[in-house]
Amino acid sequence: MNELKLTSFAHGGGCGCKIAPAVLSRILAATPAAVIPPQLLVGSESSDDAAVYRLNDSQALVATTDFFTPIVDDPHDFGRIAATNAISDIYAMGGSPILALAIVGMPLDKLPLEVIERILAGGAAVCHSAGIPIAGGHSIDVVEPIYGLVVLGLVHPDRVKKNGGARPGDSLILGKPLGVGVLSAALKQGRLSEAGYREMLGLTTQLNRVGARLGEMDSVHAMTDVTGFGLAGHLLEICRASGLGARVRFADLPLLPEAVQHVQAGVATGASGRNWAGYGAEVALADGLGEWQQKLITDPQTSGGLLVSCAPEAEAAVLAAFHAAGFERAARIGEMLGEVGSGARLQFC
């Protein structure tokens, strides 16, 4: 670990510093409606991962941006995590990235230039691994360190994977285990083990490039990635956009063992509580599921896994694609339900 602690410069970290879902909904509701051209295949209407604009019959442009404050203290690791997280939105739409632009905000009076250089080098390393250039960007002098990317990608217009389109009976597949937010909170409290840090770093720098392969599968009906709003929040986005409900078996969720230990000891992020306050009324927890389980399903995931809704008969093929791409802990976690009446839209049993 570095002597200079990057996390000490930020009030939050990673995707845990997202604006709470209830607050964000209120802000967006007051935003004037935009003129939507017919070429815009995906906009902001369903809180999807990226915008998609049709260029021609065989190409659509996928555009996204993501940035945040440090989740770890090592500058190079911070850059890698932030870049991986930003590129994920392209994969979550079924696309492939083509280039990135850097977003850099740094407190120049507090951070040595070598630290800033290492942050940018970490981001560049991930972009190199993804096969794309950082073709420019913008930088400002700010109070807290901020780093991220604008990322552009391409996808066939007929292969766009939205967070809407799930069907009743679909299987739900989660690509990465949950608990990154808990581990980041443990890190800030000095409780995270070296093994836990390595595991967190490995997950948050693992590119979700399998999304491009899943985008080619007609049996994949909806897809998103699990980030700052936690599993429950992002699955609710699939439910709302699809007009359906969902049921998840908590025992089937892939979880980080050290995260379970820490959350049972009371370690969690503030974002977890804000997430529950924002959407908890739409979630039903079965008897026997308590506070620590609630903290994990609302845990903000930085650079989290892809969440896929697919036809039941394609479940094995989707899991095989995940496993072949190095996502060994990808697992079926539940299924989509029919239209929701007056009850909770999302059930955890």
Number of C-alpha atoms within 10 A of each C-alpha: 10 9 7 14 15 21 23 15 18 18 10 22 26 29 27 29 20 19 15 20 19 14 12 12 13 10 10 11 10 8 8 7 9 8 6 10 8 8 12 14 17 21 15 11 8 15 18 24 26 25 22 27 21 19 14 11 9 12 16 24 24 28 21 19 21 20 22 27 26 31 30 26 19 20 27 20 21 30 29 25 31 30 32 30 31 23 32 33 31 33 31 32 32 30 31 28 25 19 19 26 17 23 20 21 21 19 16 15 10 11 15 11 12 9 15 21 13 18 27 21 17 23 25 21 17 22 24 12 11 18 12 18 17 17 9 12 13 10 12 12 13 13 14 22 22 25 26 30 28 20 26 24 25 25 26 19 19 13 20 24 30 27 29 22 19 28 22 19 16 24 25 25 24 27 26 28 20 29 29 31 33 27 29 31 24 22 19 17 10 9 14 19 13 11 10 20 19 11 15 22 17 12 21 25 21 20 26 28 21 24 28 22 16 26 26 17 16 13 18 24 22 26 32 30 32 28 26 27 30 29 23 25 26 22 28 22 19 28 25 18 19 22 18 22 26 26 20 20 14 20 10 12 21 18 17 18 12 20 25 20 14 19 23 15 10 13 21 25 23 15 26 24 16 19 26 24 13 18 17 18 12 17 20 16 17 12 8 8 13 10 11 17 17 20 26 27 22 29 33 35 29 32 29 31 28 24 27 29 31 29 20 16 11 16 21 11 15 28 20 15 17 26 16 11 15 15 21 14 16 23 22 23 18 23 22 24 21 15 15 15 9 6 12 15 23 25 20 20 16
